[in-house]
Amino acid sequence: MELMEQTLSSRTVFEGKIITVKVDKAMLPNGAEASREVVEHPGGVCILALQEDGTVPLVRQFRYPLGDVMLELPAGKLEYGEQPRPAAIRELGEEVGLEPGRLTDLGFLYVSPGFCTERLYLYLAQDVKQVPVHPDEDEFLDIVHLPFGELVDMVMSGQITDGKTVAAVLKTKVLLGL
């Protein structure tokens, strides 16, 4: 069976600073029509910086949609058309004051492909050196350093629930055999 759906019409219902929301009409593989809600997002980057002492910097920050403070790896939004690698270097410096000597591509993931186009690029930073921290004006962060093994345990126990952090930690564990 052909699984593709064909867009019949598309209507923008919201354009914000970060996202655009569209409501589409699509033709399903069986010929029926359905409504599809699509959130367009430029994507983002997430960086696990493994320091020489085996620790990883994370950020604690309030996440407004959840009404809660989350513990996450440094990450940030791409500008439309921006390449992920330089964005990862920028975000690592802005949020935790580190510059990578080596930056390994860990691939990408779709955050919620049922309705959102956001693609998150994951990186492992190594041989890092300290640079000045300079978060965005509307960003308030606490930097926390955890041993990598403890971070893995927190992911596995469900203490860390941020998807990009979970994925980057587990990919790094497998890649490095830790």
N, C-alpha and C positions, 0 to 999 in steps of 0.2 A: 504494500500500500504506500502510495506517495504521501509523505507527511507534511509537505510544505503548505503554508497558508499564503494567500495572496491578498495584499492590501488593496481594498477597494476605495477607501477614502480615509482622510486623516484630518483631525481638527485639533489645533493647539488650544488648550483650555487654561494654561498657566505658563508664564515665563518668569522665572525668578533669577536670582544671582547665581545659583548653583544648578538648578534643575529646570527642565521644561517638561510639562505634562501634556500628553496627547491622548485623545480618544479616537481609535481607529475602528473602521468596519473591515472585517477580513472574511474572505471566502475560505471555508474549511475544506479539507480533502474530500469530503463527501458532497460538496456543493452547497451546503448550508452556509448562512452568514452568522457571524458572531461579533460582538463588541470586544475590543482589546484596549486596555489602558496601559500606556507606555510612559515610563519616567526616563527621560534622556538625561544622562549624566556624563561629564567629560572623562571620568575615570580617576584613578588615584594610584598612589604608590605606598608601600609599607616596607620598612627596613628593619631587619634584625642585625644589630651591630654587636658582634661577638668580640669583646675586648680581650686583651692579652691575658688578663687575670681570670678569664672564664666567665665574667659577668656580662649581663646584657642590660642596657638602659631601656627603661619603659617610661611612659608618661601616665600619670593619673590626671584625668580631666573630667569635668562635668559634661555629660552628653544630654543636651536639652530634650531631644525626642523621647529619651528613656527616663528622664527625671532622676538620673543617678550618675555617680562617679564611676568611671571605668578605668581599668588598668590595661594599657595597650602598648604595642610597639609604636615608635614614631611613624607617622604617616601623614599624607596630605593629598589634596585634590590637584589634579592636573588642570592647567589652563587649556582651553580648546586649542588643539594643534601642537601642544607641548610634548616633547619626547619624554618617556618615563625615566630614563637613566639620569639625565641632569636634574630632573625634578626630585628624584630620590636623594641625590647628593645635597640639593638645596634643603629639603625637608629635614634630613639628618642633622645638618648644621643649625637650622632654625630651632628645632625642638629640643635637641639634647647636646648641641655643641660639639659634634664630631664630624670629622672628614675622613672618608674611607681611602685607604691605600689600595685595597682590592674591593671590587663590588661584583658579586656573583648573581646572575639572573636566576631566580627560583621559579620563573614562569609567572602566569597570571591566573586569576580566577574571576568568575562572574559572581557578584554579590548576591543577586536575587533575580535569576534570568526569567522568572515568570512574569515580571513586569518592568524590570529595570535594565538599562543598557550599560550600567557601570562595570568597568573592567579594572581590577586592581592588580598592579604589577608588584611582585614580591622580590625583595633583594636581601642578600646576605652581605654585610659589610665587615671587612676584616682589616687588620693593620691600621686601625683608626688612630687619628691624632686629635687632640683637643683644639677646638676653635671657639670663638665667642658664641653663646646662645643668643638668638634673637627671634623669639616667637612673634607671630602676627599680632597686631594691635588688639584683636578680639579673642586671643588665645591665652588662657590661664592654665599653666601646667605645673605639676610637681614631678620632678625626675626621680625615679626609683631604680636602683641597680640591684639585680638579682642574679645569683649563680644560675648558669644555664640549666643545670639539672633540676634545681628548684622550680624554675620556670616551666620545664617539661611536666613536673609533678603537678603544678597548678593548672596547667592545661588539661591534663588527664583527669584530675579530680573535679573539674568543672568550676574552679575558682576564677579562671579566666575564660570568658565567654565571647569575647570579640573575635569574630570569624577570621579576619585577616591575620590577627596575632596567632590564633590557633594554627592556621595553615602554615604560616611562615616558620613557627617553632617546630612543627612536625616535619616539614620539608627539610629544615636545617638539620634536625636530628638524624634523619635518614641519609642525607647527603654526606654528612661528616662522620656518620657511624657512632654518634655519641649516645 
